Amino acid sequence: MPLQESNYNNSPWYLFNAHLETIVPSLFYKVKGIEYERERLELEDTDFLDLDWIRGGNGRLLILSHGLEGSSDRHYIQRPAKYFAKKGWDILAWNNRSCSGEMNRLPRFYHHGATEDLASVVDRALGENYQELVLMGYSMGGGMQQKYLGERKIDDRIKGAISFSVPCNVKDSAEQLRLKGNQMYERRFIKKLKEKIFEKSSMMEFDIEGIEKVKTFPQFDERFTLKLFPGYKDAEDFYKKITSDQFLHKITVPLLIVNAKNDPMLGDKCYPIELARKSDLIYLEMPEKGGHVGFTSTQRDFSYMEYAAEKFIDDVILEGS
């Protein structure tokens, strides 16, 4: 499939570099008029996930997956929730463990490749009377859904997926965050993750020795993640096994990946150009600008991401339905 030509060209003048395109929406953009109906999904391992629904009695459901340390309350989740609810879709925005505003019960958290929770969410959605489901993920959530789609046989009612700003190669993304100028993103994520570790340690027995020495993702993952998710030799082995790019060729439904060329969190291996050229199902769009989960439009209520998603759903995923 030829690479998708991007129509993203109307970003506001004041977002004149990749960092502003990334940071300004994250800090300042708010979405009004969102009213979720929360459901607590109890899991087999005795933990829980909080699911936020917008129900309108529609036969189509959009499942939204947030990024690292995000939630259903983030602007990039609420925008498509509001946009597609008005377009005749029901919405399910789910929160990873520890991300819903209430700490989860077990020591484990989540990571890019931990698809069993997404599987539980999809199974819950399939238990409803929906004829068509589309998955839409952002950053880590996009990588998680790509791995989910590629590693298992999926229900026929799942018609396709869309991913924005996805670290398709986790190791390459981690290395990109170590570059001068990009380290502020890593520091911010690590700070938030450490805060959760401290909160967890106040609730249960939890080893936090050496936490003050943790400065990078590889250090955090080797100190904490790998102990909570055993079976990996080290951070490099962990990234190799959880990264979503190795699963893309196994995906059996149309998938759109929109990764800006100037995304400060993505390295070269996060753009699966050759695979997209050869595939009938993997579509890759690489706007010149957009930052990381930015893609701001001069129309402030929504971003380019909602319009691109709607077009792909209409033209490719549900064409003729």
C-alpha positions, 0 to 999 in steps of 0.5 A: 500500500502506498504511503498515505499523503498527509493533509495536515498543514494548518497548525497554528502559527505559534506552535513553530517547533516540535516541542511546542506542538507537543507541550502546549496541547498537553498542558493547556488544552481542555475539552468541555462537555464530556460526561462519562459513565464509569464501570469498574471491570473486575479482573481474574487476578483480583485487580480492576480496570476503570472503563469510561463509557459514552453510550448512545444506543449505537451499533458502533463502538470506538475503543480509545487507549491512552498513552504512558501515564495518561488517562481517559481524562486527557485532551487527546482522549476526550476530543475523539470521544466528543467528536465521534459520539456526535457522529453516531458512535458509542465510546469506551475510553479505558484506563490502564491500572493505576491511571484512573485516579485510584491506585490499583490493588496489585503490585503490577502496573502496565507497560507497552506490551502488556496486552492482556488488559486491553484484551479484557476490555475488548472482550467486555465490549464484545459482550455488548450488542455492537456490530462494528468495533474500531480501536484507536490508540495514542502513543503507548496505547497505539503500540499496545493495540498494534501488538494485541491485533498482531499476536492473536486471532481477533473477533470479526466485529473488530473492523480496524484500528488507528494509531497516533504518535506510536513508538512502534520500536520501543528501544528506538523511542527510548534512545530518542528520549536520551538525546539532548533536547528530548530528555525533559520528556523522559524526566517527566515520565520517570518523575510520575512513575516514581510518584506511583511507586512511592504511593504503592509502597505506602499501601503494601510491601514494595521494595523501593531501594535505590529508587533515587538513582533511577533516571532513565527508562532502562534503569526504571524498567530493570529496577521495577518493571522487570521484577513485576513482569518476570521473564525478561533478561534485561531492559534490552530483552524486554524492549525487543519482546514487547515492541509492536513493530514485529507484530504489524505484518500479522495484523488482519484488519486495516490499520492507520499509523500517523507519526509526525516526522518531527515527533521528539519521542520517535526514532527512525525505526518507529516509522515502518515505511517498507512494511507499509509499502508492501502491505495491503492493510498497514497505512502509514501517514507521516506529516512533516509536523505535529509533534507527539500527540499534537496535530493541533488545528486552528479549529481549537475544538478538535485536532487533525487526529479526529478528522484523519481518523474519521476519513480512514474509518469512512474510506477504508475501515467501513467502506461499503458497510 
